[in-house]
C-alpha cells in the first residue's frame, strides 16, 4: 500500500516540477515585468499544486484506511469551533501568501512614469497606427501575409498571419510608455514577450509600459474580438540596440523628407490608365479588400459593394471625398493620412474601372491634392475627360499645397468668420485632439488635462498658440506645428477657447498662428 501511495505522490508532484520546461507553459519573456509575471505564475501554480496534494492526499488516505471493509465506523460531530476556525484561517493565510507577490507585480505593471520614449498605439479595423511622440514619426502597420496564402492557393509561410509591412521599432534598455486608443471598436494590443496586454478603447486612453532587455523580433496579436478580420491584425516589434535605434530614427526622418519630395514630384506626373490600374489594384488588395472583398462585392449588410455602386460609378468628387475623409457612423475610415496622393489616385481609378464599372475616369495625384486643398471643382472637372484624353502629358500645374506655418507670409492667409473657424475647429479637434482631451473637453486627469475652463484655453492666446504649435516637453502633448496647417491650427484653437462654456470670445486667424514665433 505504501508503494501505491509513493507512486501517487510522484504523479502529483511531477507536473509542477516539470512545468517550467513544458512547451505549453508561460514563457519568461524579455522584460523585467514579463519575468515577474512568469515567476508569479509559477509561484501560484506551486501553491495550487500543494493545496491539491494535501486535499486529495487526505481524501485518498481516508478512503484507503477508513473503508468499510476494514470495519471503520464514521464519526459524527457538529458545530466544531476548532474546525470552523481552521477552515477560515488557513484559506485566508493562503490568499495572503498569493496576494502579496501578485500586488507587487501589478503595481510594477501600472507604473509608466519617467519614460524615455512615448508611443501612441491606435487600433482600427484592421491595422495598427504608431506615433512616436517628439520624433515626428508615425506610420500604419498592416498584415503582410500574401492573400494567396490566406485563401489557400499557396503554402503557409513561417510567420503566417504574424507578419506586417512595417514593424514597430523600439530601443532596448529604455523605458517605453504606450498610450492605447482606438478609432472604431475595442481592440487589445498584446505582445506576450513583453507581458503587455492592454485594451484600446475608442474615446479613451489606456497606458502601459515596457523595457526590453534583448534585441530581436517579437510578435503579438489583437487579443479582443474586433470584427470579421480580427485574426488579421498582428503586432510585430523590432527591438534594436540604442545606437541602432537612434540611427533608425534619423533614417526615418530622412525618408520622410524624401517621401515628401516624391509626393510633390507626383503632382506633376500624369500616369496612364494601365499604370493607375496596376498600382490601384495593389493598394486595393492591401487596404480595401478586407471589407469590400477582392471582387468588389462587399459583405451584404455590413460592407457595401463597390461593384456597380453609386459611389464608384457616380461623381468623382463624391468618390474622392469618402476615400479621403471616410464616412461618420460607419466602418469607412479616412485614408487621407494613410495613403499618398498617388496611391489614392490609383485606388480611386481602380475602383471606378474594375469589376465592370468601366467609368473610364483616370484620377491623377494632382486631382487628389486639389481636392484635399479645397479645389474640389478643379479636381472633379478634370475627371470629366475620358481616359483616352490623358495620353498627352499636360504642363505641370502649380502646386496648390498650403504653405507651411513656419515659412508662410501672415498676410497671405484669408480672414475667416468666427462661425467658420468654430465649424472647422470642431472637425480638427474631433479628429486630432479628442482621443486625449475627450470630446467634452474634460480630459483624463492626471494624464491628459481638461481643456474646459483650463488655464490654457481661457488664458493668454499666445500661450495657447505656443503649446499647440510646439507641444510641451515631458508630457504627452505633441507639437502640431508640422502636422496641421495654419488654418487648422487657428480653427482648433478658436474652438477650444469657445467650446464647453469657455466662451472667451477670441477669434484666432491663420495669420496670428503664422506670425507667432517668426
C-alpha positions in Angstrom: 0.0 0.0 0.0 2.8 2.4 0.8 4.3 1.8 -2.7 1.0 2.9 -4.2 1.0 6.0 -2.0 4.5 6.9 -3.1 3.6 6.4 -6.8 0.6 8.7 -6.2 2.8 11.4 -4.6 5.2 11.1 -7.6 2.3 11.6 -10.0 1.0 14.6 -8.2 4.4 16.3 -7.8 5.7 15.6 -11.3 3.6 18.1 -13.3 4.5 21.2 -11.3 8.2 20.3 -11.1 8.4 19.7 -14.9 6.1 22.6 -15.8 8.9 25.1 -16.2 10.3 23.3 -19.2 6.9 22.4 -20.9 6.4 24.0 -24.3 2.8 24.9 -23.3 3.8 26.8 -20.2 4.1 30.6 -20.0 7.5 31.9 -21.2 9.7 34.3 -19.2 9.7 36.9 -22.0 12.4 39.6 -22.5 11.4 42.2 -20.0 11.7 42.6 -16.2 7.9 42.7 -15.9 7.5 39.6 -18.0 9.9 37.8 -15.7 8.0 38.9 -12.7 4.7 37.7 -14.2 6.3 34.4 -15.0 7.6 33.9 -11.5 4.3 34.9 -10.1 2.6 32.4 -12.3 4.9 29.6 -11.2 4.5 30.5 -7.5 0.7 30.4 -7.8 1.0 27.1 -9.7 3.1 25.5 -6.9 0.7 26.8 -4.2 -2.3 25.3 -6.1 -0.5 22.0 -6.6 0.4 21.9 -2.9 -3.3 22.6 -2.0 -4.4 19.9 -4.4 -1.8 17.4 -3.0 -3.0 18.0 0.6 -6.7 17.8 -0.2 -6.5 14.8 -2.5 -3.9 13.1 -0.2 -6.2 13.3 2.8 -9.1 12.2 0.7 -7.3 9.1 -0.7 -5.8 8.3 2.7 -9.3 8.4 4.3 -10.7 6.2 1.5 -8.0 3.6 1.9 -7.6 3.4 5.7 -11.2 4.1 6.8 -13.0 1.9 4.3 -15.9 -0.3 5.3 -14.1 -3.5 4.6 -11.7 -2.7 7.4 -14.6 -2.2 9.8 -14.3 1.6 10.1 -17.2 3.4 11.6 -17.8 7.0 10.7 -17.6 9.6 13.4 -20.3 12.2 14.0 -19.6 15.7 15.1 -21.4 19.0 14.6 -20.6 22.7 15.2 -16.9 22.2 15.9 -15.4 25.6 16.7 -11.9 24.4 16.0 -12.7 23.1 12.5 -14.6 26.3 11.6 -11.7 28.4 12.7 -9.2 26.2 10.9 -11.0 26.3 7.5 -11.4 30.1 7.8 -7.9 31.0 8.9 -5.9 28.6 6.7 -7.5 29.7 3.3 -7.1 33.4 4.5 -3.4 32.8 5.1 -3.0 31.1 1.7 -4.8 34.0 -0.1 -2.4 36.5 1.7 0.6 34.4 0.5 -0.7 34.7 -3.0 -1.9 38.4 -2.8 1.4 39.9 -1.7 3.6 38.9 -4.7 0.6 39.5 -7.1 0.1 43.0 -5.7 3.8 43.9 -6.1 3.7 42.7 -9.7 0.5 44.6 -10.6 1.8 47.8 -9.1 5.0 47.5 -11.2 3.0 46.8 -14.3 1.0 50.0 -13.8 3.9 52.5 -13.4 4.6 54.2 -16.8 6.3 57.2 -15.2 9.7 58.6 -16.2 9.5 57.0 -19.6 12.3 57.7 -22.1 10.0 57.3 -25.2 6.2 57.5 -25.6 4.5 55.7 -28.4 0.8 56.2 -29.2 -0.8 53.0 -30.4 -4.2 53.4 -32.2 -6.2 50.4 -33.3 -8.6 50.3 -36.2 -10.3 47.7 -38.4 -7.8 46.0 -39.0 -4.5 47.7 -38.6 -2.3 49.5 -36.0 -1.1 53.1 -36.2 2.1 54.0 -34.3 3.0 57.6 -33.4 6.4 58.4 -31.7 6.0 61.5 -29.5 8.6 64.2 -30.0 10.0 62.4 -33.0 7.6 63.4 -35.8 7.4 59.8 -36.9 4.2 57.9 -37.5 3.0 55.1 -39.7 0.5 52.3 -40.1 1.4 48.7 -39.6 -0.6 46.3 -41.8 -0.7 42.5 -42.3 1.8 41.4 -44.9 0.8 37.8 -45.3 0.1 37.3 -49.0 -3.6 36.9 -49.8 -2.8 33.7 -51.8 -1.7 32.1 -48.5 -4.8 33.2 -46.7 -7.0 31.8 -49.5 -5.1 28.5 -49.5 -3.6 29.0 -53.0 0.0 28.9 -51.6 1.7 27.1 -48.7 1.6 28.9 -45.4 4.8 30.8 -44.5 6.8 30.5 -41.3 5.1 33.6 -39.8 1.6 33.1 -41.3 -0.7 35.9 -40.1 2.1 37.2 -37.8 3.9 39.4 -40.3 3.5 43.1 -41.1 4.7 45.6 -43.7 6.2 48.0 -41.1 7.1 46.7 -37.6 7.1 48.9 -34.5 10.8 49.7 -33.9 11.9 50.2 -30.3 15.2 50.6 -28.4 16.3 48.1 -25.7 17.2 49.3 -22.2 14.9 52.3 -22.4 11.6 52.7 -20.7 8.9 52.9 -23.3 5.4 54.2 -22.5 2.4 53.1 -24.6 -0.8 55.2 -24.9 -3.5 52.9 -26.3 -6.7 54.1 -28.0 -8.9 53.1 -31.0 -10.6 54.7 -33.9 -13.7 52.4 -34.1 -14.2 49.4 -31.9 -12.4 47.9 -28.9 -9.0 46.3 -29.8 -6.3 44.9 -27.5 -2.6 45.3 -28.0 -0.9 42.1 -26.8 2.8 41.1 -27.0 3.4 38.1 -24.8 7.2 38.5 -24.7 6.7 41.9 -23.0 3.8 40.9 -20.7 1.9 43.8 -22.2 -1.8 43.3 -22.9 -3.9 46.5 -22.8 -7.3 47.3 -24.4 -7.5 50.1 -26.9 -10.9 51.7 -26.4 -12.4 54.4 -28.7 -12.5 57.7 -26.9 -10.3 56.7 -24.1 -6.6 56.3 -23.4 -5.0 53.4 -21.6 -1.4 53.3 -20.5 1.2 50.5 -20.4 5.0 50.3 -20.5 7.9 48.1 -21.1 11.7 48.0 -21.0 13.1 45.4 -23.4 16.3 43.6 -22.3 17.2 41.7 -25.5 17.2 42.8 -29.2 15.1 40.7 -31.6 11.8 40.5 -33.3 8.7 39.9 -31.1 5.3 39.1 -32.3 1.8 39.5 -30.9 -1.8 39.9 -32.0 -5.0 41.8 -31.3 -6.5 40.0 -28.3 -10.0 41.4 -28.5 -12.7 40.1 -30.9 -12.9 43.3 -33.1 -14.7 42.1 -36.2 -14.5 39.6 -39.1 -10.8 40.2 -39.7 -9.8 40.2 -36.0 -7.2 37.5 -36.7 -5.6 39.6 -39.4 -4.1 42.5 -37.4 -0.9 41.1 -36.0 1.8 43.1 -34.0 5.5 42.9 -34.8 8.0 44.7 -32.7 11.7 45.0 -33.7 13.9 45.7 -30.7 17.2 47.4 -31.6 20.3 48.4 -29.6 20.1 52.0 -28.6 22.6 53.2 -31.1 20.9 51.4 -34.0 17.5 52.8 -32.9 18.9 56.3 -32.9 20.2 55.7 -36.4 16.8 54.3 -37.4 15.1 57.5 -36.2 17.5 59.6 -38.3 16.8 57.4 -41.3 13.0 57.7 -40.9 13.2 61.5 -40.8 15.4 61.5 -43.9 12.9 59.0 -45.6 10.0 61.3 -44.6 11.8 64.2 -46.4 12.3 62.0 -49.5 8.7 60.9 -49.4 7.5 64.5 -49.3 9.7 65.3 -52.2 8.4 62.3 -54.1 4.8 63.3 -53.3 5.5 66.8 -54.6 7.0 65.3 -57.8 4.0 63.1 -58.2 1.8 66.2 -58.6 3.4 67.0 -61.9 3.1 63.4 -63.3 0.3 62.1 -65.4 0.1 58.3 -65.4 -1.7 56.2 -68.0 -4.8 54.2 -67.2 -2.8 50.9 -67.2 -0.3 52.3 -64.7 -3.0 53.6 -62.4 -5.0 50.4 -62.6 -1.9 48.2 -61.8 -0.9 50.4 -58.8 -4.6 50.8 -57.7 -5.1 47.0 -57.6 -2.1 46.6 -55.3 -3.4 49.3 -52.9 -7.0 48.0 -53.0 -5.9 44.4 -52.1 -3.7 45.7 -49.3 -6.1 48.3 -47.8 -9.7 47.8 -49.0 -10.3 44.1 -49.9 -10.7 43.0 -46.3 -14.0 44.9 -46.2 -15.2 45.3 -49.8 -13.7 41.9 -50.9 -11.3 41.3 -53.8 -14.2 41.0 -56.2 -15.7 44.4 -55.1 -18.9 42.7 -54.0 -18.5 43.6 -50.3 -20.4 41.8 -47.5 -24.1 42.4 -47.7 -25.5 44.3 -44.7 -22.0 45.0 -43.4 -19.7 46.4 -46.0 -21.3 47.8 -49.2 -20.3 46.6 -52.6 -18.2 48.8 -54.9 -19.1 46.8 -58.0 -21.8 48.9 -59.7 -22.2 51.1 -56.7 -23.3 54.8 -56.9 -20.1 55.9 -55.3 -17.8 54.1 -57.8 -19.9 55.0 -60.8 -21.1 58.4 -59.8 -19.4 61.8 -59.5 -15.6 61.6 -58.9 -15.8 64.3 -56.2 -18.1 62.2 -54.0 -15.8 59.2 -54.5 -12.7 61.2 -53.6 -14.5 62.7 -50.6 -15.4 59.3 -49.0 -12.0 57.8 -49.6 -10.2 60.8 -48.2 -12.4 61.6 -45.3 -14.3 58.4 -44.5 -18.0 58.3 -43.5 -19.0 59.1 -40.0 -21.0 56.4 -38.2 -19.7 53.6 -40.4 -16.6 51.4 -40.7 -15.3 53.5 -43.6 -12.1 55.1 -42.4 -10.5 58.3 -43.7 -7.4 57.4 -45.8 -6.1 61.0 -46.3 -3.3 60.3 -43.8 -2.9 56.6 -44.6 -2.1 56.8 -48.4 -0.1 59.2 -50.6 -1.9 61.3 -53.1 -0.6 59.0 -55.8 -1.9 55.8 -54.1 -5.3 57.5 -53.5 -5.5 58.5 -57.2 -4.6 55.0 -58.3 -7.1 53.2 -56.0 -10.0 55.5 -56.9 -9.2 55.0 -60.6 -9.1 51.2 -60.0 -12.4 51.2 -58.2 -14.1 53.2 -60.9 -12.9 50.9 -63.7 -12.7 47.4 -62.1 -15.4 44.7 -61.9 -17.3 46.0 -64.9 -17.7 49.6 -63.5 -15.8 50.9 -66.6 -16.4 54.6 -65.7 -13.5 55.5 -68.0 -12.1 58.0 -65.4 -8.5 58.4 -64.5 -7.7 60.3 -61.4 -4.2 61.8 -61.0 -2.3 62.7 -57.9 -2.8 66.4 -58.6 -6.5 65.9 -58.7 -6.4 64.4 -55.2 -4.2 67.2 -54.0 -6.6 69.8 -55.4 -9.5 68.2 -53.6 -7.6 68.0 -50.3 -6.9 71.7 -50.5 -10.5 72.7 -51.2 -10.3 73.0 -55.0 -13.0 70.3 -55.5 -14.3 71.9 -58.7 -10.9 71.7 -60.3 -10.4 68.1 -59.3 -13.8 66.9 -60.5 -13.9 68.9 -63.7 -10.6 67.5 -64.8 -12.1 64.0 -64.4 -15.0 64.5 -66.8 -12.4 63.8 -69.5 -12.4 60.1 -70.5 -9.2 58.1 -70.1 -8.2 58.4 -73.8 -7.5 62.1 -73.4 -4.8 61.5 -70.8 -2.3 60.1 -73.2 -0.8 63.6 -73.8 1.0 65.0 -70.8 -0.1 68.5 -69.8 2.2 71.1 -68.4 2.8 70.6 -64.7 0.3 72.5 -62.7 1.5 74.8 -59.9 1.3 73.1 -56.5 -1.8 74.0 -54.6 -0.4 72.7 -51.3 -0.7 75.3 -48.5 2.5 77.0 -47.3 4.0 75.7 -44.1 3.3 77.6 -40.9 6.9 78.5 -40.5 7.5 79.9 -44.0 4.2 81.4 -44.9 3.6 85.2 -45.1 0.9 86.0 -42.4 -0.6 88.5 -44.9 -1.3 85.7 -47.4 -3.9 83.9 -45.2 -7.6 84.6 -45.5 -9.7 86.0 -42.6 -12.5 83.7 -41.6 -15.6 84.4 -39.6 -15.9 83.1 -36.0 -18.6 80.6 -37.1 -16.4 79.3 -39.9 -13.5 78.8 -37.5 -15.7 77.0 -34.9 -17.1 74.6 -37.5 -13.7 73.8 -38.9 -12.1 73.7 -35.4 -14.7 71.1 -34.2 -13.7 68.8 -37.0 -10.0 69.1 -36.4 -10.5 68.7 -32.6 -12.6 65.5 -33.0 -10.0 64.0 -35.4 -6.8 65.1 -33.7 -7.3 66.0 -30.1 -10.4 64.2 -28.7 -8.6 60.9 -28.1 -6.7 62.5 -25.3 -8.7 65.5 -24.1 -12.1 63.8 -24.8 -14.9 65.2 -27.0 -16.4 67.0 -24.0 -13.0 68.7 -23.2 -12.9 67.1 -19.8 -9.6 65.2 -20.5 -8.4 62.3 -18.4 -6.6 63.8 -15.4 -3.8 63.5 -14.5 -2.5 62.0 -17.8 -4.5 64.4 -20.0 -5.6 67.7 -18.5 -9.1 69.1 -19.2 -9.5 72.0 -21.6 -12.9 73.0 -20.3 -12.2 76.0 -18.1 -8.5 75.4 -18.2 -5.8 78.0 -17.7 -4.5 77.4 -21.3 -7.9 77.6 -23.1 -9.1 80.6 -21.1 -5.7 82.4 -20.6 -3.5 84.4 -22.9 -4.0 83.4 -26.6 -0.2 83.5 -27.2 0.4 80.7 -24.6 -2.4 78.6 -26.2 -0.9 79.0 -29.7 2.6 78.2 -28.4 1.6 74.9 -26.7 -0.4 73.7 -29.7 2.3 74.6 -32.2 5.3 73.4 -30.2 3.9 70.9 -27.7 5.2 70.5 -24.1 8.3 68.6 -23.3 8.0 65.8 -20.8 4.3 65.3 -21.4 2.1 63.6 -24.0 1.3 66.9 -25.7 2.7 66.7 -29.2 3.8 69.6 -31.4 1.2 70.1 -34.1 3.0 72.9 -35.9 4.2 70.4 -38.6 1.0 68.3 -38.5 -1.7 70.9 -39.1 -1.9 73.8 -41.5 -2.1 77.4 -40.1 -5.8 77.5 -40.9 -6.4 74.2 -39.0 -4.4 75.4 -36.0 -6.3 78.7 -35.9 -9.6 76.9 -36.1 -8.9 74.4 -33.4 -7.5 77.0 -31.0 -10.6 79.2 -31.6 -12.8 76.1 -31.0 -11.0 75.2 -27.7 -11.3 78.8 -26.4 -15.0 79.0 -27.0 -16.4 75.4 -26.6 -17.6 73.7 -23.4 -18.5 77.0 -21.7 -15.1 78.6 -22.1 -16.6 81.4 -24.1 -13.6 83.7 -24.2 -14.9 85.3 -27.4 -11.5 85.1 -29.0 -11.2 84.5 -32.8 -7.7 83.3 -33.9 -6.8 83.7 -37.5 -4.2 81.7 -39.5 -2.2 84.9 -39.7 -1.9 85.0 -35.9 -0.6 81.5 -35.8 1.9 82.1 -38.6 3.0 85.4 -37.0 3.8 84.0 -33.6 7.4 82.7 -33.4 8.6 84.5 -36.6 
